[in-house]
Amino acid sequence: MEKPALKPVCPNFSSGPCAKRPGWTVDALKNALVGRSHRSKEGKARLQEVSDRMRKVLNLPAGYRIGVVAGSDTGAVELAMWTMLGPRPVDIFGWESFGKGWITDAVKYLKLQNVREFKADYGKIPDLLKADPSHDIIFTWNGTTSGVKVPNLDWLPAGHDGLAICDATSGIFAMEMDFSKLDVITFSWQKVLGGEAAHGVIIMSPRAVKRMEENEPKAGWPVPKIFRLAAEGKLKPGELEYNTVNTPSMLCVEDAIDALKWAESIGGCPALVKRSNANLAAFEEWVAKSEWIDFLAESKEIRSNTSVCFKIKAGWFQKLSDEEKTKAAKKITSMLDKEGVAYDINSYGKAPAGIRVWCGATVETSDIKALTPWLDWAYGVVAKEYSKETLK
């Protein structure tokens, strides 16, 4: 196959940190409050602004609190687990690396006694209907490492008694979510907003705030200082929104504000969802015509429109050992990296060998359409190479 002529304008298809919003330059950070305290009047105003803009773009229910915390999305999820769990049994759903990690943390490190584990392999999703609404429930909305998402919240009753804790990174801002059914929503700016890494965001319903204020972790259960949001047992006004426990990077805050302004300018969350869906549709059109590649997600209903994971279905590839499959897949992705066509599209290390391409809202559909012929070209070169090896 002849090498394509047209390359994506932006070759950044990493699943985190993800591509910046279209048209971004470092000039977007020129007004960042660098060299100033985040506790100054101006610093607090910037943090309040990023909180207010997130609330507006997401159209959150009244009374929900938003805070910037340490440790990216992981830190935000851990914060919720360490400060809120304990009073009720816990149901945890894991079908990829990070979701299964929350199970490990709850059982091995927090040593919770009443944990029900619901797991599934890559490409699949557990039976969400098994969730007990009287229990606390933890789940990942979109499995970044598997390309599998929660299709909806029909399985979660509106009047559930336990807390619903949702790791929403790589899903929020790109998928329709009923926030009224969720008590804790966590994410990081580095995903759909194309922001910078290291900072996490936690959104809490009034019920979650009440649990945090009233919950007393069991004896011997240490709570790290950066998780202690409720000072003296109360989450006071502003304690989340502009009085952060840790010191945030004001450069990262400025970058998040810039991304949110862009989101507002194109039509808010509905426009972000539409852009992500259009990118997935471009991939679906390509896969439908392909003889060598398919989605890792087993059904369209659970197929992610951000972290799209592919498996190579070609017969010669399936005959390889797992180690050889990994090498062959990396040959394809390495060729595209060398050509400056697509960076960082290897599948996640613990996932089945394949290809993973980020197609969230900051990615242009025209770049997805320019990428697919290059994927066909690189695959053709590698397949031919392996055919020669077989004939020796």
N, C-alpha and C positions, 0 to 999 in steps of 0.2 A: 504494500500500500504506500502511496506517495505521501511524503510528509506534508501536513496541512500548511497553508500559508498564513492564515489568520490566527493570531494569538489572543487570549483574553487580555483586556486592557489592564486589569488587576489580577495578578496570579496568586493572590493571597486567599487560599481556601482552607486555612488552618481552622480546627475546631476549638481553638482557644489558646492565646488571644485571637479573636476573629478579625476579619477585615474591617477597616475603618469605614465610616459612612462615605458615600460617594462625594468626591470633591474635597475631602479632608486634607489639610496641610497643617504643619506645625504652627502656622499663623493663628490657628483656632485657639491656641493656648496663650496668646500674647497678653491677655488680661488676667491671667492666673495670679492668685494672691500668694505668690512665692515670697519667702523670707518673712512671712507674717504668721502670727499665732492663729490657729484655728479657733481659739477661744476669744479672739478679739471681736469687736462688734461686726467688722467686715467679714471676718472668718465665719462667724455664726450665720450671717446673712447668706453667704454662699452655700453653706450646708443646708440651711432652710430652703433655699431656692432649688437645690437638686432634689430635696424631698418633695417639695410642692410640685415640681414638674413631673416627677415620677407618679405622684398621686393623680395628676391631671391626665397624663397620657394613658395610664392604666384604668382610670375611672373607678377607683377603689371605693368600697362602701364607706359610709360615714363612720367615724370612730376608729378606723384602722390606723395603726401607728407605723411609721417607717424609720428605720435607722441604718446608718452605715457602720459596719463592724469589721473586725480584723479577720484575716484568713480566708478571703474570697468566699465562695458559696459554701465550701467545706466548713469554714469557721462559723458561718451563720447557722448551718444545720446542727453542728456540734453544740453551739450555744443553746439552741432550742432543746436539744436532747438533755443536756446537763442541767438545765434550770427548770424544765417543765415536767420531765418524766418521773414516774414513781407512784403516783396515786392510783392509777388504773393499769390494767393489763395493756400490752402493746402489740399491735399487729403491724408487721413490717413487710413490705413487698419489695423484692429485689430481682431484677432480671438482667443486670449488667454490673460492671465493676463497682460503681459508686453506690448504687442501691444496696448491693450485697455488703458493702462496707459499713452501712448504717446498722445492719444486722450484727456484724462482728462487734461494733462498738457497744451496742446495747447489751449484748450477751457477755462478751469477754471483758470489757473494760468497765462498764457501768454495773455489770453483773445483775441486771434485772431478772427477776425470777419468772415473771409471767409474760413471756415473749412468744408470740406465734410467728413462725417464719414461713413466708410464701415466696418460693423461688421459681425461676424459669431460666432456660438456657438462652444464649444470644439469639436474637431474632424472634423470640417468643415473649409472651407476657403472662404472669400468673392470673388465676381466676380472681378478679377484683371483687366479685360478688361474695367472696368468703370473708370479707372484712366485717367485723362486728362493730356496729355503730356505738356500742357502749364502751368500746376500747379506744385508747389513743391509737391513731393510725399514721404510719410514716410511709411515704412513697415518693418516687421520683417521677415527675411529669414526663420528662423526655430523657431517655437513656442515651447520653451523648456517645457512649462507646458501642452501642448496639443499633442505633437508628430506630429504636422502638419507642413509641410514645403512648400515653394514656389517651384513648379516643375521646373520652368525655367523663363527666362526673355523675352520670346516671346511677351508678352503683353506690353512691354515697348519699344517704338520706339528708335532707335539709336540716332536720332536727337532731342530728347525731349528738350523743352525750359526751363522747370523748373528743379530744383535740385532733384535728386533721393537720398534720405537718407535711408540707409539700416542698420537696427540693425541686424548684421550678427553673433552675438555670438551664439554658439552651432551649427552653420552651416559652417562658414568659416573654412578651412583646412579639411573639411570632405565632402563637396559637391562642384560640379562644378559650378563656378560663373563667369559670364561675367563682369569683373570689368570695362570694357570700357563703360558700360551703367550706372554705378553707380558713384555718385559724392561724397558721404560720406559713408564710411563703418566703422562700429564700432564693437568691440568685446573685450573680456577679455581673458587673458592667461589661466584662470582657467578652461576653457571648453575643447575644442578638444586637446589643447597642454598639458593639465594636469598640468598647471602652478599654481602659487599662486594667491590668490584673492586680491582685493582692487585696482588693477591697470587696467585702461582701455586703449584701443588703438583706435585712430581715424586715418583713412586714407582719404585724401581729393584729389579730382581731381583739376586741375588748375581752373576750373569753380567755384568749391566750395571755393577755396582760394580767388578768386576774389570777390565772394559774401561776404565772411567774412570781407574782407578789405574795401569794399565799403558800406556795409549795416550799416545803422544807426537805431538802435532800437528806437521805438517810445518813446515819452516823458513819463517818469514815469516807464519805463521798465528797472529795474536795472539788470545789468549783473554782477554776482559774479566774484571776482578777478580770481578764478581758471579757469574761462571760457574765460578770455581775452587773447587769443593767439596772436592776431595781435597787437603788441606793436606799438603805434603811427600810427595806421591804416595800418601797413604793416606786413606781415608775412615774416620776414627776413630769409635768408639761415641759417639753424641750429636751428632756434627758436623752431621748432617742434622736430627735430631729436635728439638734445642733450642739448638744453637749455630749459628744462621742466619748466612749471610755478610752479608746486608743487615739493616737494622733494620726489623722488621715493625711494623705498627700493632697495638697491643694491643687497640684497639677492634674491629678486624676479626677478630682472633683470638677475642675473646669472642663476637662475633656468629656465627662459625663453630662454636664450641662449643655455642651455643644451638641452631643449626640441627641439629647432630648429635644433641643430646639429644632434640630433637623427633623426628628420624628413628628413634632408638632406641625412643621411647615408642610409636610407631605400628607397630613390628614390623620395623625395620631396612630393609635394601635390598629384600627381597621386597615390602614394603609400598610403598616408593617406586616400584618398577617397576609395581606394580599400579595405583597412582594415575595414573601417566603413561599407561598403557595404556587406562585408563577414559576419560581425557580425549580420547585419539585416537579411541576408539570413538564418542564423542559427535560428533566431527567427521565420522567416516565415515558415521554414520547421516544426518547433515545433507547431506553431499555426494551421497549415493546418491539423494536426492530432488530435488537441485538441477538446474536447467537452465542455470545460468550459471557455475558454479565447479567446479574439479576440483583434485586434488593435482598439484603439480609433479613429484613422484616418479613415475616411469613404472610402477612395479609396487608392490604392497602389501608384498612381501618386503623392499624397501629403504626403506619409508616411515618417516620419523622419528616418534617419539612425544613429542618435546619441541619442536623448532623446526619447526612444521608450515608448509610453504610451499604457497601456492595459486596457481593460474593462472586467469585469467578466460577461459572458453572460448566465451562468447557471440559470435555471428557479427559483430555490429556492432563489438565490441571488436577482433576479429581483423583487421578491415579498416583499423584505424588504423595510423599510422606508430609506430615505437618511441617517439618523443618524445611523441606524443599518448597512447599507451597508459600511459606513466608518469604523465602529467598526470591522466588519467581515474582511474587506480588511487588516486592521491593524493587526489583529490576524495572518494572513498569513505572512505578512512582518516581524512581531515581532518574529515569530518562526524562520525564516531564519537568522535574526539578532542574536538571542540567540545561534543558531548553528554555528555561524561564517561563514555562507555561503554567505550572501549578506547583505550589510549595506546600509541604506538610500534609500530604493526603494519604499517608500510610494508615492502615487500620490500627486501632488501639492495640497495644502490646499483648494484652490478655484476651483480645477478641479473636475470632477466626480470621485467618489470613485473607486479605482482600484490600479494598480501597474505601477511604472515608473522605467525603467532600462536604465542607460546610457550605450551605446555601441559604443562610439566614438573610434577614432583610437588608443588610448592608451590601450584599452581593448583587450585582446586576445580572438580570436574566440573559442579556447579550453575552456576558462572560461565560455563563453556563453553556450556552449554545456553541460558543467558540471552543470550549474545553472538550466537548464530547468527541469530535473528530480526532483530537490529539490522543484521547484515551484509546480509541480504536487503533490508531497508528502505533502507539507504544505496545499495546497488546499484540498486535500483528508481528512486530519485530521480535518480541520475546517468545511468542508461540512458535515462530519459525526457527528460532535458535534451539528451542527444546525439541522440535521435530528432528533437527539435524543430529542432536545428541542421541535421540532414540534410534536413528538409523545406523549409528556407528557400531 
